[in-house]
């Protein structure tokens, strides 16, 4: 047995399933997880000492690469000053200013500790602000594990084919309305029959059923519908924020949401999240207003220091160049696999992509589910054996970073050429 296998066996006696987040167990790809000892740049090193080329990048936020020297230095300096105060610190003001300056739809921002906290809090704020109770979400979009969102969700729930989860009261889920992603008519129908919709929450580019792009007019239509019916539009940019562009997906598509949710990228990969939006809405949050939300570690100095260092470097980074390198890599990967007889639909935007093992197009969750899960599992395992780490689920994205080199891409393509089906 390998050291990873030994650790996983022990972990399963101490941690449910042996992991602290279900998809890490690698069950959908039919293998055990690798345990990681360290990471730097575009690579991770397993506890066995094997260097692996990484396209998961902590599920997206490591856009500068692992262990970026400037981010690491900022964290070390923050540690020397103390790791948690439970009181305001200068870093949270500086990071808030950077976020407000970068994201068009954010006038004020509240720091939290995860994407789940951000989406949960944004929905509470939307309900408090509008005085309405219903939330519209899209099938296959994942907004964290808050009770209201665990209906037809993507990501881990898609991987395990769980239609919901025990422990969520029916009375909670009944306040969540579902529509297919990219189906504007379905959303119109919901508004026509339900005057009590507080908000529509959407991934502007869906990243938890694999990468699915919005059809032309879809996001614009959501903006028009919510405005016309007195509901808020919430962009969940936990994946897309600061990755599609420095200003997020909303700056790319030119849409002005009422509220925006952000994730770990604003903390350099440390546990952090945020939600922000229009000043008149955000001022309803306590202590300004009557919508309560709190967190002992919110705005903690380590995450704030890492986040400010990250955003400072990202602001000066060439997003377009990375997008072109990613495009070339993803298209060549798809071409090699098609030459091997595999049906492949490639979706890509900026520095993230998904290879669906099916004929296209893929525009919603039902179409994403047509992908050949067994073929993806075989592809994943063969790539891992060749030293390339992809997401251990067909319902996730591959992420490149500014740390990935042309040599990394060449090594990746060599691994793809060695795959056999």
C-alpha positions, -999 to 999 in steps of 0.1 A, spaced: 0 0 0 11 36 -6 12 62 21 -18 79 6 -37 46 8 -26 42 45 -37 77 53 -70 73 35 -77 40 54 -70 57 87 -90 88 77 -121 67 71 -121 56 107 -119 92 119 -136 114 92 -169 105 74 -159 90 41 -123 98 49 -126 133 35 -138 167 46 -156 174 13 -173 146 -6 -159 150 -41 -123 145 -28 -131 109 -21 -128 102 -59 -156 77 -58 -171 88 -91 -138 81 -108 -133 48 -91 -101 53 -72 -88 65 -38 -76 101 -33 -40 112 -33 -28 129 -2 -9 161 -8 22 172 11 29 205 -5 22 226 -36 41 254 -55 34 271 -88 14 248 -111 23 216 -92 15 196 -61 36 170 -44 20 139 -29 30 124 4 49 98 -16 70 125 -31 55 124 -66 52 158 -84 18 162 -101 7 189 -126 -24 205 -111 -55 216 -131 -78 218 -100 -59 247 -84 -79 243 -51 -111 244 -72 -102 276 -89 -88 303 -65 -51 296 -71 -50 318 -102 -15 330 -93 -4 294 -87 3 277 -55 25 293 -29 29 326 -48 59 343 -32 42 377 -26 11 361 -12 31 338 10 52 368 23 20 387 31 6 357 51 39 353 70 39 390 79 3 388 91 10 357 112 37 376 130 12 402 140 -14 377 153 -38 353 136 -72 364 148 -84 395 167 -122 393 168 -120 430 162 -117 453 131 -82 454 115 -68 476 88 -65 448 63 -103 444 60 -107 480 50 -79 477 24 -93 445 9 -129 459 9 -117 489 -10 -99 467 -36 -130 446 -41 -153 476 -45 -129 492 -69 -127 460 -90 -162 447 -92 -187 470 -110 -218 458 -91 -204 462 -56 -206 495 -37 -202 479 -3 -190 445 7 -192 422 38 -165 397 44 -175 361 55 -156 328 57 -168 308 27 -188 308 -5 -216 290 13 -218 318 39 -218 344 11 -247 329 -8 -267 321 23 -263 357 36 -271 372 2 -303 353 0 -313 364 36 -305 400 26 -326 397 -5 -356 384 14 -352 411 41 -349 438 15 -378 428 -7 -401 414 20 -406 383 -2 -397 347 5 -392 327 -27 -358 322 -44 -352 310 -80 -322 289 -87 -311 269 -117 -308 231 -120 -272 221 -118 -260 253 -103 -243 249 -69 -244 277 -44 -230 259 -13 -246 236 11 -271 259 28 -305 241 31 -324 262 6 -299 254 -22 -298 216 -19 -324 210 -46 -312 199 -81 -277 211 -72 -245 205 -92 -210 198 -80 -208 171 -53 -245 165 -54 -244 160 -92 -214 136 -88 -233 114 -63 -267 117 -80 -283 129 -48 -316 147 -56 -315 166 -23 -304 155 11 -319 141 43 -320 167 70 -335 195 50 -371 202 60 -396 202 32 -408 236 44 -374 250 37 -370 236 1 -406 248 -8 -392 283 -8 -368 274 -37 -381 274 -72 -362 256 -100 -356 264 -136 -333 249 -163 -302 269 -168 -304 291 -200 -342 288 -201 -355 323 -199 -390 313 -207 -391 290 -176 -381 320 -154 -407 342 -170 -434 315 -162 -423 315 -126 -426 352 -123 -460 351 -140 -474 328 -113 -454 338 -82 -455 374 -71 -434 365 -40 -400 360 -56 -373 378 -37 -344 370 -59 -329 350 -87 -295 335 -79 -273 324 -108 -238 314 -117 -232 338 -146 -211 311 -161 -221 278 -146 -191 259 -132 -206 231 -111 -222 209 -138 -191 212 -158 -186 245 -175 -218 257 -192 -219 291 -208 -249 315 -208 -267 318 -241 -268 352 -256 -296 372 -239 -300 349 -209 -283 370 -183 -297 402 -199 -331 387 -197 -327 378 -160 -317 414 -153 -348 427 -170 -372 402 -154 -359 408 -119 -360 445 -123 -396 444 -137 -409 423 -108 -392 439 -79 -368 410 -73 -330 411 -68 -305 395 -92 -277 377 -73 -246 367 -92 -228 338 -76 -192 346 -87 -175 323 -63 -159 306 -93 -159 334 -119 -150 364 -97 -115 377 -105 -110 346 -127 -129 354 -159 -116 390 -156 -104 412 -128 -139 426 -126 -155 392 -127 -181 378 -151 -203 409 -147 -176 430 -162 -173 406 -192 -210 403 -199 -219 439 -190 -246 429 -165 -252 449 -133 -264 425 -106 -279 438 -73 -258 414 -52 -226 395 -59 -210 366 -40 -173 359 -40 -151 331 -28 -116 320 -18 -98 338 -46 -102 371 -26 -82 355 2 -55 340 -19 -70 306 -13 -75 310 24 -109 304 40 -128 335 30 -159 347 11 -178 379 6 -211 393 -6 -216 428 -18 -239 450 -38 -257 482 -41 -253 506 -12 -290 510 -4 -293 472 -2 -262 465 17 -271 491 43 -299 468 54 -273 445 70 -267 449 108 -255 470 124 -266 495 97 -299 478 93 -322 450 105 -309 420 85 -286 401 109 -254 383 99 -222 379 118 -190 358 120 -161 357 145 -135 351 119 -150 373 92 -123 398 81 -95 379 98 -61 394 93 -45 364 76 -71 361 48 -72 399 44 -35 401 39 -34 372 15 -64 386 -4 -49 421 -8 -16 406 -21 -35 384 -45 -57 412 -59 -27 435 -62 -9 410 -85 -41 401 -104 -48 437 -112 -15 439 -131 -18 404 -148 -25 397 -184 -59 379 -184 -62 379 -222 -28 361 -227 -37 334 -202 -71 329 -219 -54 324 -252 -29 299 -238 -58 280 -221 -78 281 -254 -49 265 -273 -44 238 -246 -81 229 -243 -87 228 -281 -57 205 -286 -68 182 -258 -102 179 -274 -88 173 -308 -65 145 -296 -94 128 -278 -116 131 -308 -89 115 -329 -91 85 -305 -128 81 -314 -142 98 -283 -172 122 -286 -160 154 -270 -177 187 -264 -154 214 -252 -167 245 -233 -142 272 -224 -141 307 -212 -110 326 -200 -88 302 -180 -113 274 -173 -128 246 -194 -146 213 -194 -143 184 -217 -177 167 -219 -175 131 -232 -207 135 -254 -219 152 -285 -229 188 -280 -242 213 -274 -241 214 -236 -263 243 -224 -280 229 -193 -278 203 -166 -298 176 -185 -274 179 -215 -244 178 -191 -256 146 -176 -254 129 -211 -216 129 -207 -201 94 -205 -191 91 -168 -172 59 -173 -151 73 -201 -143 104 -180 -133 81 -151 -109 63 -174 -95 96 -187 -90 109 -152 -72 78 -139 -49 76 -170 -41 113 -167 -34 109 -130 -11 80 -137 8 102 -162 12 128 -135 -16 152 -143 -43 160 -118 -78 168 -131 -110 172 -111 -122 138 -98 -157 145 -112 -171 150 -147 -192 179 -133 -163 202 -125 -140 225 -144 -103 224 -152 -84 256 -142 -52 269 -155 -31 296 -137 -5 323 -144 20 298 -130 14 272 -157 41 272 -184 44 261 -220 64 231 -207 34 222 -184 10 224 -214 33 202 -235 35 176 -207 -3 177 -204 -7 171 -241 17 142 -241 -3 126 -213 -35 130 -234 -18 114 -263 -11 84 -242 -47 79 -231 -64 47 -244 -101 40 -245 
